[in-house]
Amino acid sequence: MPRTLFDKLWDAHVVRELGDGWALLHIDRHLLHDLSGPPALAEVAARGLPLHDPALVFATPDHAASSQPGRLPGTFPLGGRLHGALAKLSADAGVRFYDLGQPGQGIVHVMGPELGIVLPGLTVICGDSHTCTNGGLGALAFGVGSSESTHALATQTLRQQKPKRMRIRCDGMLGAGVTAKDLALHIIGKLGAAAGVGYAIEFAGEAVRALDVESRLTLCNLTVELGARFGLIAPDARTVEWVRGRNFAPAGAAFDEAAAHWLSLASDADAVFDREEAIDATAIAPTITWGTSPEDAIAIDGTVPDPATASDDASRGAIEAALDYMGLAPRTAIAGTPVDWVFIGSCANSRLPDLRAAAEVARGRRVAAGVTAWVVPGSENVKRAAEAEGLREVFEAAGFQWREPGCSMCVAANGEQVPPQARCVSTSNRNFVGRQGPGARTHLASPAMAAAAAVTGRITDVRTLA
């Protein structure tokens, strides 16, 4: 029977069928960070249970770690306490711990793929909804709650209900200045933030195949903003070469054998999906959000919506509330909106190609007066590689702050916040009310678009700076 990529991954990990669509799955990799890791490890210890396989568990501080240059674990006091708990509990349980300043430390969804901890064909979990990022490598990756994390630590399994399958085919090629982030925001804006509820989503088509692996990770990162737990892209030759030589990847003949298996995971030509969507990639412009949900996305040459045109009272009220919070007027052009802050970072867009793209815009320019602009690499390895290429010097010469790796201002769990009513163009993945701090006004965009806003002082079509 023809199978989708998701079906092949699911079937390969079923330990036992439980009926009514439920199955017990084997978990191949378990990532822990400083917010969700300590409670799960502490619960296992409190029950007197050993970890089923500590070699498959990896921990690093990211969410609550300060990004301040020269930071220490206690630079942000709460972060210091969480760091200490994760370090101690990891040591007690025999879990690998990648500490601040060490190669390997970083945002879990950045360091996992870059170290080869995450590989095509594996099941990967973490107590974080953006674990779907790792599907960009062809892994079955999904976020879990604290009780599920505890169960997996003790048993290396999880009980899951199989979702329906959706394929989003992106036809044609993205234009100049248009990135995977723009593609993701465009899809969410078109289909809506609830379109993926109950589905595992596979991204396919010419535009997706043309993406580099880091861009595929960005696209899958925003799957959860469509309402889906799983986002997937089939492994191909580009994936295989990207994985080759990474710390935890197989080597020699074992790698060749693994690569052959990875390439066999693509959906069969006649596989049937429960839902199909088609996106014209050639029609996508650089995209930015205007409101308080990732689905509030418009092209850079678009205008802020008018509540009066809403189809129902609920939609009208939602638009009015979003405009009020964001301090925007209906029917106005989004381009030209003044900005106060720019944040380049997060598990969506903090990898080396992201920083290169932003640096190209920043090179030879200066951050506009009155704008505070931060660059936060996604991992210690990304930071060191960027510095070796001279990107730090480019950013600092332009007036950006070069920070230490971590989640930073994406979620503001480390005390780093956008001030109330300040407007921030951010490369992160969520623009909810208060996400970057109480009253903070967040516009989601690509790294190049964020850098363009930083140097012009307003939301700007990056293509005009070429």
C-alpha positions as CSV (number, residue, x, y, z in Angstrom):
1,M,0.0,0.0,0.0
2,P,1.4,3.4,-0.9
3,R,2.6,5.4,2.1
4,T,3.4,9.0,2.9
5,L,6.6,10.1,4.5
6,F,4.8,10.4,7.8
7,D,3.3,6.9,7.5
8,K,6.8,5.4,7.0
9,L,8.2,7.2,10.0
10,W,5.2,6.3,12.2
11,D,5.1,2.7,11.2
12,A,8.8,2.2,11.8
13,H,8.4,3.4,15.5
14,V,5.3,1.5,16.5
15,V,6.0,-0.7,19.5
16,R,2.4,-1.7,20.0
17,E,-0.9,-0.8,18.4
18,L,-3.3,0.3,21.1
19,G,-6.5,0.6,19.1
20,D,-8.7,3.5,17.9
21,G,-5.7,5.1,16.2
22,W,-3.4,5.1,19.2
23,A,0.0,3.5,19.3
24,L,3.0,3.2,21.6
25,L,5.9,4.8,19.8
26,H,9.6,4.3,20.4
27,I,11.4,7.7,21.0
28,D,14.9,7.9,19.5
29,R,16.1,11.3,20.8
30,H,14.9,13.4,23.8
31,L,16.0,17.0,24.1
32,L,15.8,18.9,27.4
33,H,16.1,22.6,28.0
34,D,16.2,24.7,31.2
35,L,12.4,25.3,31.5
36,S,11.0,21.8,30.8
37,G,14.0,19.7,31.6
38,P,14.4,20.1,35.4
39,P,10.7,19.2,36.2
40,A,10.8,16.1,34.1
41,L,14.2,14.9,35.4
42,A,13.1,15.7,39.0
43,E,9.9,13.7,38.6
44,V,11.7,10.6,37.4
45,A,14.2,10.9,40.3
46,A,11.4,11.4,42.8
47,R,9.8,8.2,41.7
48,G,13.1,6.4,42.0
49,L,13.1,5.5,38.3
50,P,16.3,5.2,36.3
51,L,16.4,6.7,32.8
52,H,15.7,4.1,30.3
53,D,18.6,5.2,28.1
54,P,20.5,8.3,29.1
55,A,22.6,8.1,25.9
56,L,19.5,9.2,23.9
57,V,18.9,12.3,26.1
58,F,20.6,15.7,25.6
59,A,20.3,18.8,27.7
60,T,21.3,22.5,27.3
61,P,20.2,25.8,28.8
62,D,18.6,28.2,26.4
63,H,15.2,29.7,27.3
64,A,16.2,31.4,30.6
65,A,19.9,32.0,29.9
66,S,20.9,35.6,29.6
67,S,22.3,36.7,26.2
68,Q,24.3,39.5,27.8
69,P,27.9,39.6,26.5
70,G,30.2,38.0,29.1
71,R,27.2,36.3,30.8
72,L,27.4,33.8,33.6
73,P,24.8,31.3,34.6
74,G,23.5,33.6,37.3
75,T,23.4,36.8,35.2
76,F,19.7,36.4,35.1
77,P,19.0,35.0,38.6
78,L,16.0,32.8,37.7
79,G,18.0,31.5,34.8
80,G,20.9,30.7,37.1
81,R,18.6,28.6,39.4
82,L,17.2,26.7,36.4
83,H,20.7,26.3,34.9
84,G,21.9,24.8,38.2
85,A,18.9,22.4,38.4
86,L,19.4,21.2,34.8
87,A,23.1,20.8,35.3
88,K,22.8,18.8,38.5
89,L,19.9,16.6,37.5
90,S,21.5,15.9,34.1
91,A,24.7,14.8,35.9
92,D,22.8,12.6,38.4
93,A,21.0,10.9,35.5
94,G,23.9,10.5,33.2
95,V,22.6,12.9,30.6
96,R,24.9,14.8,28.3
97,F,24.8,18.5,29.3
98,Y,26.0,21.3,26.9
99,D,26.9,24.2,29.2
100,L,27.1,27.9,28.5
101,G,30.2,28.8,26.5
102,Q,30.8,25.2,25.3
103,P,30.5,24.0,21.7
104,G,27.1,22.4,21.5
105,Q,25.2,24.8,23.8
106,G,22.4,26.7,22.2
107,I,18.7,26.7,21.4
108,V,17.6,23.0,21.5
109,H,16.2,23.2,17.9
110,V,19.4,24.6,16.6
111,M,22.0,22.5,18.4
112,G,20.2,19.2,17.9
113,P,20.4,19.2,14.1
114,E,23.9,20.9,14.0
115,L,25.4,18.2,16.2
116,G,23.7,15.3,14.3
117,I,21.7,14.4,17.4
118,V,18.7,14.8,15.2
119,L,18.9,12.7,12.0
120,P,16.4,11.8,9.2
121,G,14.0,9.0,10.1
122,L,14.3,9.4,13.9
123,T,11.6,10.3,16.4
124,V,12.5,13.4,18.4
125,I,10.7,15.0,21.4
126,C,11.3,18.0,23.6
127,G,9.1,19.9,26.0
128,D,8.7,22.7,23.5
129,S,6.1,23.2,20.8
130,H,8.7,24.2,18.2
131,T,10.3,20.7,18.2
132,C,8.6,20.3,14.8
133,T,11.5,22.4,13.5
134,N,13.5,19.1,13.3
135,G,11.1,17.8,10.7
136,G,13.1,19.8,8.2
137,L,15.6,16.9,8.2
138,G,12.9,14.3,7.8
139,A,12.6,13.5,11.5
140,L,9.3,12.8,13.2
141,A,9.7,15.5,15.8
142,F,7.1,16.9,18.1
143,G,6.7,18.8,21.3
144,V,5.4,17.2,24.5
145,G,4.1,18.1,27.9
146,S,5.9,17.5,31.2
147,S,4.1,14.2,32.0
148,E,4.9,12.9,28.5
149,S,8.6,13.9,29.0
150,T,8.7,12.1,32.3
151,H,7.2,9.0,30.7
152,A,9.7,9.0,27.8
153,L,12.6,9.4,30.2
154,A,11.5,6.3,32.1
155,T,10.4,4.1,29.2
156,Q,11.8,5.5,25.9
157,T,8.2,5.3,24.6
158,L,5.1,7.6,24.2
159,R,1.5,6.9,23.6
160,Q,0.3,8.9,20.7
161,Q,-2.7,9.2,18.4
162,K,-2.0,9.1,14.7
163,P,-3.0,12.4,13.0
164,K,-4.4,12.9,9.5
165,R,-1.9,13.8,6.8
166,M,-1.8,17.0,4.8
167,R,0.5,18.0,2.0
168,I,1.3,21.6,1.2
169,R,2.8,21.8,-2.3
170,C,4.8,24.9,-3.0
171,D,4.9,25.3,-6.8
172,G,7.4,27.4,-8.7
173,M,10.4,29.2,-7.2
174,L,10.7,32.0,-4.6
175,G,11.7,35.3,-6.0
176,A,14.7,37.5,-5.1
177,G,14.6,38.6,-1.5
178,V,11.9,36.0,-0.6
179,T,12.9,33.4,2.0
180,A,11.6,30.4,3.8
181,K,10.3,32.7,6.5
182,D,8.3,34.6,4.0
183,L,6.9,31.4,2.6
184,A,5.9,30.2,6.0
185,L,4.2,33.4,7.0
186,H,2.4,33.5,3.6
187,I,1.1,29.9,4.1
188,I,-0.1,30.7,7.6
189,G,-1.7,33.9,6.4
190,K,-3.5,32.1,3.6
191,L,-4.6,29.0,5.4
192,G,-5.0,30.3,8.9
193,A,-3.5,29.5,12.3
194,A,-5.9,26.5,12.8
195,A,-5.5,24.9,9.4
196,G,-3.2,22.2,10.6
197,V,-5.1,21.1,13.8
198,G,-5.2,17.3,13.8
199,Y,-2.8,16.9,10.9
200,A,0.9,16.1,10.2
201,I,2.0,18.4,7.5
202,E,4.4,17.5,4.7
203,F,5.9,20.4,2.7
204,A,6.7,19.5,-0.9
205,G,7.1,21.0,-4.3
206,E,9.8,22.8,-6.3
207,A,10.2,25.7,-4.0
208,V,10.7,23.4,-1.0
209,R,13.2,21.2,-2.8
210,A,15.2,24.3,-3.7
211,L,15.6,25.3,0.0
212,D,18.8,24.7,1.8
213,V,18.5,22.6,5.0
214,E,18.6,25.6,7.4
215,S,15.7,27.1,5.4
216,R,13.8,23.8,5.6
217,L,14.2,23.9,9.4
218,T,12.8,27.5,9.4
219,L,9.7,26.3,7.3
220,C,9.0,23.4,9.6
221,N,9.6,25.6,12.7
222,L,6.4,27.5,11.9
223,T,4.3,24.4,11.4
224,V,2.9,24.6,14.9
225,E,1.7,28.2,14.1
226,L,-0.6,26.4,11.6
227,G,-1.9,24.3,14.5
228,A,0.0,21.1,13.6
229,R,2.4,19.2,15.9
230,F,4.3,17.7,13.0
231,G,6.0,19.4,10.0
232,L,8.0,17.3,7.6
233,I,10.2,17.6,4.5
234,A,11.5,14.5,2.8
235,P,15.2,13.8,3.0
236,D,17.1,14.2,-0.2
237,A,20.7,14.4,-1.5
238,R,21.0,17.9,0.0
239,T,19.9,16.5,3.4
240,V,22.4,13.7,3.2
241,E,25.3,16.0,2.5
242,W,24.3,18.4,5.2
243,V,24.3,15.6,7.8
244,R,27.5,14.0,6.7
245,G,30.3,14.4,9.2
246,R,28.3,15.8,12.1
247,N,29.2,14.7,15.6
248,F,26.5,12.1,16.1
249,A,26.0,11.1,12.5
250,P,27.1,7.6,11.5
251,A,30.4,7.3,9.5
252,G,31.8,5.2,6.8
253,A,29.8,2.3,5.5
254,A,27.2,2.9,8.3
255,F,26.6,6.4,6.9
256,D,26.1,5.1,3.4
257,E,23.6,2.5,4.6
258,A,21.8,5.1,6.6
259,A,21.7,7.5,3.7
260,A,20.1,4.9,1.4
261,H,17.4,4.4,4.1
262,W,16.8,8.1,4.5
263,L,16.3,8.6,0.7
264,S,13.7,5.8,0.8
265,L,11.5,7.7,3.2
266,A,10.0,10.1,0.6
267,S,6.3,9.8,0.1
268,D,5.4,7.2,-2.5
269,A,4.3,8.8,-5.8
270,D,0.7,7.5,-5.4
271,A,0.4,8.1,-1.7
272,V,-2.9,9.6,-0.6
273,F,-3.1,12.6,1.8
274,D,-6.2,13.5,3.7
275,R,-5.9,17.1,2.6
276,E,-3.9,18.8,-0.2
277,E,-3.0,22.5,-0.5
278,A,-1.2,24.3,-3.3
279,I,0.8,27.5,-2.9
280,D,2.1,29.6,-5.8
281,A,5.6,30.4,-4.6
282,T,6.3,32.7,-7.5
283,A,3.6,35.1,-6.2
284,I,5.0,35.5,-2.7
285,A,6.6,38.8,-1.7
286,P,8.6,39.5,1.4
287,T,6.0,39.1,4.1
288,I,5.5,40.6,7.6
289,T,2.9,40.4,10.3
290,W,0.7,43.3,11.3
291,G,-1.3,41.9,14.2
292,T,-1.1,39.5,17.2
293,S,-1.1,36.1,15.5
294,P,1.2,34.7,12.9
295,E,-1.8,34.4,10.6
296,D,-2.0,38.2,10.5
297,A,0.5,38.2,7.7
298,I,0.6,40.5,4.6
299,A,3.0,41.2,1.8
300,I,5.4,44.1,2.4
301,D,3.5,46.1,-0.2
302,G,0.2,45.4,1.4
303,T,-2.0,47.5,3.7
304,V,-3.3,46.9,7.2
305,P,-6.8,45.4,7.1
306,D,-10.0,47.3,7.8
307,P,-12.2,45.7,10.4
308,A,-15.2,46.9,8.5
309,T,-14.5,44.4,5.7
310,A,-14.5,41.4,8.1
311,S,-17.0,38.7,7.3
312,D,-18.4,38.3,10.8
313,D,-18.6,40.0,14.2
314,A,-15.9,37.8,15.8
315,S,-13.4,38.5,13.0
316,R,-14.2,42.2,13.1
317,G,-13.6,42.3,16.9
318,A,-10.3,40.3,16.6
319,I,-9.0,42.8,14.0
320,E,-10.0,45.8,16.0
321,A,-8.3,44.4,19.1
322,A,-5.2,43.6,17.2
323,L,-5.0,47.0,15.6
324,D,-5.5,48.7,19.0
325,Y,-2.8,46.6,20.6
326,M,-0.4,47.2,17.7
327,G,-1.1,50.9,17.5
328,L,-1.9,50.7,13.8
329,A,-4.7,52.3,11.7
330,P,-6.7,50.4,9.1
331,R,-6.0,50.8,5.4
332,T,-2.5,52.1,6.0
333,A,0.6,50.8,4.2
334,I,2.6,48.5,6.4
335,A,5.8,49.7,4.8
336,G,7.1,52.8,6.3
337,T,5.9,52.0,9.8
338,P,8.5,53.3,12.3
339,V,10.2,50.7,14.5
340,D,12.0,50.9,17.8
341,W,13.6,47.5,18.2
342,V,14.9,44.7,15.9
343,F,15.6,41.2,17.1
344,I,17.5,38.7,14.9
345,G,17.5,35.3,16.6
346,S,15.3,32.5,17.8
347,C,14.9,28.8,16.8
348,A,13.2,30.1,13.6
349,N,16.1,32.2,12.2
350,S,19.4,32.2,14.1
351,R,21.5,29.8,12.1
352,L,24.6,30.8,10.1
353,P,22.8,31.4,6.8
354,D,20.3,33.6,8.6
355,L,23.1,35.7,10.1
356,R,24.8,35.9,6.7
357,A,21.6,37.2,5.1
358,A,21.1,39.9,7.8
359,A,24.8,40.9,7.6
360,E,24.6,41.5,3.9
361,V,21.9,44.1,4.5
362,A,23.8,45.6,7.4
363,R,27.2,45.8,5.7
364,G,28.2,49.4,5.0
365,R,25.1,50.7,6.7
366,R,24.2,52.0,10.2
367,V,21.4,51.2,12.6
368,A,19.0,54.1,12.4
369,A,18.9,56.6,15.3
370,G,16.5,55.5,18.0
371,V,16.5,51.9,17.1
372,T,18.0,49.2,19.3
373,A,19.1,46.1,17.3
374,W,20.2,42.8,18.7
375,V,21.7,39.7,17.0
376,V,21.6,36.5,19.1
377,P,23.2,33.5,17.5
378,G,21.3,30.2,17.9
379,S,24.2,28.3,19.3
380,E,27.8,28.5,20.5
381,N,28.8,26.8,17.2
382,V,26.9,29.3,15.1
383,K,28.4,32.2,17.1
384,R,31.9,30.9,16.6
385,A,31.4,30.2,12.9
386,A,29.9,33.7,12.4
387,E,32.8,35.3,14.2
388,A,35.3,33.4,12.1
389,E,33.6,34.7,9.0
390,G,33.8,38.3,10.2
391,L,30.0,38.7,10.7
392,R,30.3,40.0,14.2
393,E,32.5,42.8,13.0
394,V,29.9,43.6,10.2
395,F,27.1,43.8,12.7
396,E,29.0,45.8,15.4
397,A,30.3,48.2,12.8
398,A,26.7,48.8,11.8
399,G,25.6,49.4,15.4
400,F,24.0,46.1,16.2
401,Q,24.6,44.4,19.6
402,W,26.2,41.0,19.2
403,R,24.9,38.8,22.0
404,E,25.4,35.3,23.5
405,P,23.5,32.2,22.2
406,G,20.0,31.4,23.5
407,C,16.3,32.0,23.0
408,S,16.6,35.6,24.4
409,M,13.9,38.0,23.3
410,C,11.8,35.5,21.4
411,V,10.0,34.5,24.5
412,A,11.5,36.9,27.0
413,A,11.8,34.2,29.6
414,N,15.3,35.4,30.5
415,G,14.3,38.9,31.5
416,E,15.1,40.4,28.1
417,Q,12.0,42.3,26.9
418,V,10.9,44.8,24.4
419,P,9.6,47.8,26.3
420,P,5.8,48.4,26.5
421,Q,4.4,49.9,23.3
422,A,7.8,49.7,21.6
423,R,7.6,48.3,18.1
424,C,9.9,45.4,17.3
425,V,10.6,43.6,14.0
426,S,11.6,40.1,15.0
427,T,12.8,37.0,13.3
428,S,11.1,34.8,15.9
429,N,7.9,32.8,15.3
430,R,5.2,34.3,17.6
431,N,3.7,37.8,17.9
432,F,1.2,37.1,20.6
433,V,0.1,39.8,23.0
434,G,2.9,40.2,25.5
435,R,5.1,37.6,23.9
436,Q,8.2,39.8,23.9
437,G,7.3,41.6,27.0
438,P,4.1,43.4,28.4
439,G,2.7,45.7,25.7
440,A,5.5,44.8,23.2
441,R,4.4,45.2,19.6
442,T,6.0,42.4,17.5
443,H,6.2,42.2,13.7
444,L,7.5,38.8,12.4
445,A,9.8,38.9,9.4
446,S,12.9,37.3,7.8
447,P,16.4,38.1,8.9
448,A,17.0,40.3,5.9
449,M,13.7,42.2,6.4
450,A,14.6,42.7,10.1
451,A,18.0,44.1,9.2
452,A,16.4,46.4,6.6
453,A,14.1,47.7,9.4
454,A,17.1,48.3,11.6
455,V,19.1,50.4,9.2
456,T,16.1,52.4,7.9
457,G,14.2,52.8,11.1
458,R,11.0,51.6,9.6
459,I,9.4,48.5,8.1
460,T,11.1,48.3,4.7
461,D,11.0,46.1,1.6
462,V,14.5,44.7,1.7
463,R,14.5,44.5,-2.1
464,T,14.7,48.3,-2.3
465,L,18.1,48.1,-0.5
466,A,19.7,45.7,-3.0
